[in-house]
Amino acid sequence: MGDFRRRVASSRFARAAALPTRIRVVGRHDLGVLTDSARWLTRSREHTNFTYDLQPLNREHLSWWVAGVADVPVDEVRSYVRELEEDDDLVRHVRTMTQESDRRGLADSEVRFGRRLGWYALVRATRPNHVVETGTDKGLGSVVLAAALLRNGTGRLTTIDVNAESGYLVTDRYAGVVERRLGDSLALLGEESSPVDLFLHDSLHTRAHELAELAAVEPRLAPGALVLSDNAHATDALMTWAEQRGRSFSYWQERPDRHWYPGCGIGLAR
């Protein structure tokens, strides 16, 4: 039987002979995607900026990645991740403000942080004085960053968006450490006078715009600043910029748990 299989494997009939196995493999994968898609279509309200939990192993990979980037023990990072996941005040705030928002029909009341766990842990581990985020949207990332700054007891966040209706989650005590700026990110980054310790690109996800934002914020970066991209899974903008500036680049890939979307990631230059 072994000799027969080797002869078939080396013949022109090999692909046809393997077809049943190939169908089972791809069918199992596609069935999983279809199941997750059907669950999302019937239970979720989101149509963009999807939220989800991370697969448990992916969550652990994130902790190790942040530990390496921030040069802190991995147990410290794990404690920051748990800290955000167990922040009942933040969860209640997001749920309440979502239910009171005019956009509640397009937002889930279940609070899921995904890769924002990494944003939070990086801010907790590196304790930046000034964080700048482009692309506020509803403000989930903004209040996560604000929660980290509040835990640190120091620092502030500047978040930029062109949409006047953005940032409806940024209220109450979280608004106390956040400055919301409305307008074109390139113009507003050029006006920024305070040194930027951590920059996060999460606005228009095109290579050209990301490079333009990096060029605009570069003169404002503090020594040792971290530069993050929420678009590094789609373009080489941050890694190209990092190489040209003599910076190191690293990347962590997100793996959503029971969700059809394949995930984004966090690109980081330092």
Residue pairs with C-beta under 8 A, 6 or more apart in sequence:
8 14
8 17
33 260
36 258
36 259
36 260
37 260
39 258
40 259
40 260
44 50
44 108
45 105
45 106
45 107
45 108
46 106
46 107
46 108
47 106
49 137
49 138
49 140
50 256
50 259
50 261
51 108
51 110
51 111
51 112
51 113
51 114
51 140
52 112
52 114
52 256
52 257
52 258
52 259
52 261
53 112
53 113
53 114
53 256
53 257
53 258
54 62
54 114
54 115
54 117
54 254
54 255
54 256
54 257
55 255
55 256
55 257
56 257
57 255
58 253
58 254
58 255
58 257
59 81
59 117
61 252
62 81
62 115
62 117
62 118
62 121
62 252
63 74
63 77
63 78
63 81
63 121
64 74
64 77
65 118
65 250
65 252
65 266
66 72
66 77
66 80
66 118
66 121
66 122
66 125
67 73
67 74
67 76
67 77
67 125
68 250
69 122
69 226
69 250
69 268
69 270
70 77
70 121
70 122
70 125
70 126
72 125
76 125
77 121
77 125
80 120
80 121
80 124
80 125
80 148
81 117
81 120
81 121
83 120
83 124
83 151
84 90
84 113
84 116
84 117
84 120
84 121
84 144
84 147
84 148
85 113
85 117
87 147
90 111
90 143
90 144
90 147
91 111
93 143
93 169
93 171
93 172
93 174
94 111
94 140
94 143
94 169
95 109
95 111
97 168
97 169
97 171
98 104
98 107
98 108
98 109
98 138
98 169
99 109
101 107
101 138
101 168
102 165
102 168
103 138
103 165
103 168
107 138
113 120
113 140
113 144
114 254
114 256
114 263
115 230
115 252
115 254
115 263
115 264
115 265
115 266
116 140
116 141
116 144
118 252
118 266
119 141
119 144
119 145
119 148
119 200
119 228
119 266
120 144
120 145
120 147
120 148
121 148
122 198
122 226
122 228
123 131
123 145
123 148
123 149
123 152
123 155
123 198
124 148
124 151
124 152
126 197
126 198
126 226
127 152
127 154
127 155
128 155
128 197
128 198
128 226
129 154
129 155
129 156
129 195
129 197
129 222
130 155
130 156
130 157
130 158
130 194
130 195
130 196
130 197
130 198
130 222
131 145
131 149
131 155
131 156
131 157
131 158
131 196
131 197
131 198
131 199
131 200
132 157
132 158
132 159
132 160
132 189
132 192
132 196
132 198
132 199
132 200
132 217
132 220
133 141
133 142
133 145
133 157
133 158
133 159
133 160
133 199
133 200
133 202
134 159
134 160
134 161
134 185
134 189
134 200
134 201
134 202
134 203
134 213
135 160
135 161
135 185
135 201
135 202
135 203
135 204
135 230
136 142
136 159
136 160
136 161
136 163
136 166
136 167
136 170
136 180
137 161
137 163
137 166
137 167
137 202
138 166
138 167
138 168
138 169
139 159
139 166
139 167
139 168
139 169
139 170
140 169
141 200
141 202
142 157
142 159
142 167
142 169
142 170
142 174
142 178
143 169
143 170
143 174
145 157
145 200
146 157
146 170
146 174
146 175
146 177
146 178
147 174
149 155
149 156
149 157
149 177
150 173
150 174
150 176
150 177
155 177
155 197
156 177
156 178
156 179
157 177
157 178
157 179
158 178
158 179
158 181
158 192
159 167
159 170
159 178
159 179
159 180
159 181
160 181
160 182
160 183
160 185
160 188
160 189
160 203
161 167
161 180
161 181
161 182
161 203
162 182
162 183
162 184
162 185
163 182
164 182
166 180
166 182
167 180
170 178
170 180
181 188
185 203
185 204
185 213
185 216
186 212
186 213
186 216
189 213
189 216
189 217
189 220
190 216
192 217
192 220
193 220
194 220
195 220
195 221
195 222
195 225
196 217
196 220
196 221
196 222
196 225
197 222
197 224
197 225
197 226
198 225
198 226
198 227
198 228
199 217
199 221
199 225
199 226
199 227
199 228
200 228
200 229
200 230
201 210
201 213
201 214
201 227
201 228
201 229
201 230
201 231
201 238
202 230
202 231
203 209
203 213
204 210
205 230
205 231
205 234
205 235
206 235
207 235
207 236
207 237
210 229
210 231
210 235
210 237
210 238
211 237
211 240
211 241
214 227
214 237
214 238
214 241
217 227
218 245
221 227
224 270
225 270
226 268
226 269
226 270
227 238
227 241
227 242
227 247
227 268
227 269
227 270
228 266
228 267
228 268
229 237
229 238
229 266
229 267
229 268
229 269
230 264
230 266
230 267
231 237
231 238
231 264
231 267
232 238
232 239
232 251
232 265
232 266
232 267
233 251
233 253
233 254
233 263
233 264
233 265
233 267
238 249
238 267
238 268
238 269
239 249
239 251
239 267
239 269
241 247
241 269
242 248
242 249
242 269
243 249
245 269
247 269
247 270
248 269
248 270
249 267
249 268
249 269
250 267
250 268
251 265
251 266
251 267
251 268
252 265
252 266
253 263
253 265
254 263
254 264
254 265
254 266
255 263
256 262
256 263
